[in-house]
Amino acid sequence: MSLSSAAGVNIIGAGLAGSLLAILLAKRGFKVTVYERRADPRLAVVDGGRSINLALAARGIRGLELAGVLGRVMKFAIPMRGRMVHEHDGAAALQLYGVRPDEVIYSVARSELNRVLIEAADEMPNVAFRFGQLCLGLAHEKNVLELRDEVTGHIYHADAQPSIATDGAGSAVRDALVAREVATVREELLDHEYKELTIPPVDGKPALEVNALHIWPRGGFMLIALPNPDATFTATLFLARSGANSFEGLGSQAAVEEFFAREFPSANALMPDLVREFLEHPQGSLGTVYTKGWHLNGEVLLLGDAAHAIVPFHGQGMNCAFEDCAELDRLMDEHHGWAGLFEAFEHTRRPNTDAIAQMALENYVEMREAVLDPDYRRKKAEAEELEKKDPNFIPRYSMVMFHPEIPYREAQARK
Ligand SMILES: Cc1cc2nc3c(=O)[nH]c(=O)nc-3n(C[C@H](O)[C@H](O)[C@H](O)COP(=O)(O)OP(=O)(O)OC[C@H]3O[C@@H](n4cnc5c(N)ncnc54)[C@H](O)[C@@H]3O)c2cc1C
C-alpha cells in the first residue's frame, strides 16, 4: 500500500511516543486513531508506579520541536546543569554536563508532558483518541487489531490500515509478532530494581540545588533526585533485588531507617516521610528489550519502548523514542510504500537503539561508582579542557545528550 492511499493510521498507546507520533502523522495529513488502554489522563488520575519525572535532552527536544510543541513543554521543564555528587561525608560537588551554557538537560514531569502532547494532538482535526481501549494483539487469522473496551468488556477488531505500536516495554503487539514468528525478542532483566520517594520543600523552598541532577553514589547502588516545579524532588533508589544491601532486606521500618541513616545520611535528613513512602510505594523492575523484526508487511510497526526498552541510566529511553518518531517522519520523505518505510526504519534505527541500550547499561556503573573515583574525575576534567580547546573533541556523554546529529552508534564507536 502506498503512503498516500492509506485510509488512516492507527497508533496503539498514547504514551510519550504515541502522542508525539500522532501529531507528526496528523501534520502529514493522515487520519490518525490512537487506542490507549488507560482512561484519558486529562480527566483521570494517572496510574502510579512509573517514573514521575524524566530527563529530557537534545534528541527528545528535536522531536518536540518538529511537532511544534517544544514551547509548551519548556514552560514546566527545569534545566539541570550537571550532576551534584553527594559523598558519604555530606560533601557535595557539581560536575557540569557540558562545557557550553546551553549544554543542559531538563527535568520534566511525565504526566504533564504526556498531557501536553495529548492535548496538542487532540487539537488537530484529523486525530481521534480512543481511551479505555486495550489492544490484545493481532486477531488470529488476519492482520487486524484485536481490542477490548475496558468499560464494557466488548471485544472487537480494527483494520490494521497500518498500525504503529507504541504500547511500551510490555507491548502486546510485540507479543503478537513474536507469536507469529515475525519477531524474536530477548528480554534481559537487571538484578537491580527502583523505588521512588519524595524530598519535600523546607520552609516552602527546594531542599537542594534546583538546577542539578543529584546523585548519592554508593558503589553498588545509588540514590538520585530530580527537581519538580512544585519545589519537591523525586528521589529514586536503585538497588539490588536480593543479597547484601538489597530491597529484600528492607521489609521493615527499622531496616529502612537503619539503611538510609547509614548509607544516605544527608538525603535521609530531607525525607521526613521516608518510611511510609518506602513501604507503600511500588518497586519497579528494570531491563533491556532487544527485538528483531519490528514490522509485519506494511501493516504493523513497533516503535519506542515496544521495540527497544532500555535501562534508565543514560536518561535516554524517552529521548530515543522521540528520535524514533522524528526518524520515521524523515524516512516518509524517502519512501512511498509502508512496507519499504517500515523496513528502512528498522534498518536504520536498530543499530542505534542497540548502541544506546549498551551505553545505558554502562552508565549505571559510571553513575553509582565511577563518579567517586579520583582517576575518573581527573580524566573528565582533562576531557573538558580538551573540548574547550578543540571543538572537534566531544566526550561520549555529550555526543549522546547534546549532539543529535551524531547517531548513537557513532557515539558508541567513537567513544
Ligand atoms: C525509572 C525510570 C526512569 C526513566 N527516566 C528516563 C529519563 O530520565 N529520560 C528518558 O529519556 N527516559 C527515561 N525513562 C524511559 C522512558 O520512561 C521510556 O523510554 C518512555 O516512556 C517510552 O515511551 P513509549 O511511548 O515508548 O512507552 P510508554 O511511555 O510506556 O507508553 C506506552 C503507552 O501505551 C499504553 N499501553 C500499553 N499497553 C497497551 C495496550 N495493550 N493497549 C493499549 N495501550 C497500551 C500505556 O498505557 C502507555 O500510555 C525512564 C524509565 C524508568 C522506568
The ligand as a Gaussian input file, in Angstrom:
#p B3LYP/6-31G(d) Opt

LIG

0 1
 C       12.554000       4.726000      36.479000
 C       12.614000       5.198000      35.063000
 C       13.231000       6.394000      34.772000
 C       13.305000       6.856000      33.462000
 N       13.950000       8.026000      33.213000
 C       14.081000       8.454000      31.952000
 C       14.741000       9.680000      31.679000
 O       15.207000      10.381000      32.585000
 N       14.851000      10.089000      30.372000
 C       14.356000       9.353000      29.346000
 O       14.517000       9.755000      28.187000
 N       13.716000       8.180000      29.577000
 C       13.560000       7.721000      30.840000
 N       12.885000       6.561000      31.091000
 C       12.381000       5.768000      29.942000
 C       11.024000       6.275000      29.445000
 O       10.092000       6.241000      30.501000
 C       10.529000       5.397000      28.297000
 O       11.560000       5.136000      27.403000
 C        9.380000       6.071000      27.562000
 O        8.270000       6.213000      28.421000
 C        8.996000       5.278000      26.317000
 O        7.886000       5.850000      25.705000
 P        6.845000       4.921000      24.942000
 O        5.800000       5.850000      24.434000
 O        7.535000       4.003000      24.012000
 O        6.202000       3.998000      26.089000
 P        5.307000       4.451000      27.308000
 O        5.602000       5.823000      27.713000
 O        5.432000       3.350000      28.297000
 O        3.824000       4.452000      26.731000
 C        3.117000       3.274000      26.417000
 C        1.625000       3.630000      26.357000
 O        0.915000       2.510000      25.816000
 C       -0.191000       2.211000      26.656000
 N       -0.443000       0.773000      26.504000
 C        0.348000      -0.234000      26.978000
 N       -0.149000      -1.420000      26.609000
 C       -1.270000      -1.150000      25.870000
 C       -2.196000      -1.992000      25.205000
 N       -2.071000      -3.306000      25.191000
 N       -3.233000      -1.394000      24.552000
 C       -3.362000      -0.031000      24.539000
 N       -2.499000       0.801000      25.155000
 C       -1.458000       0.240000      25.802000
 C        0.252000       2.628000      28.047000
 O       -0.838000       2.836000      28.912000
 C        1.040000       3.893000      27.746000
 O        0.216000       5.016000      27.681000
 C       12.760000       6.079000      32.399000
 C       12.122000       4.879000      32.690000
 C       12.040000       4.436000      34.005000
 C       11.347000       3.150000      34.284000

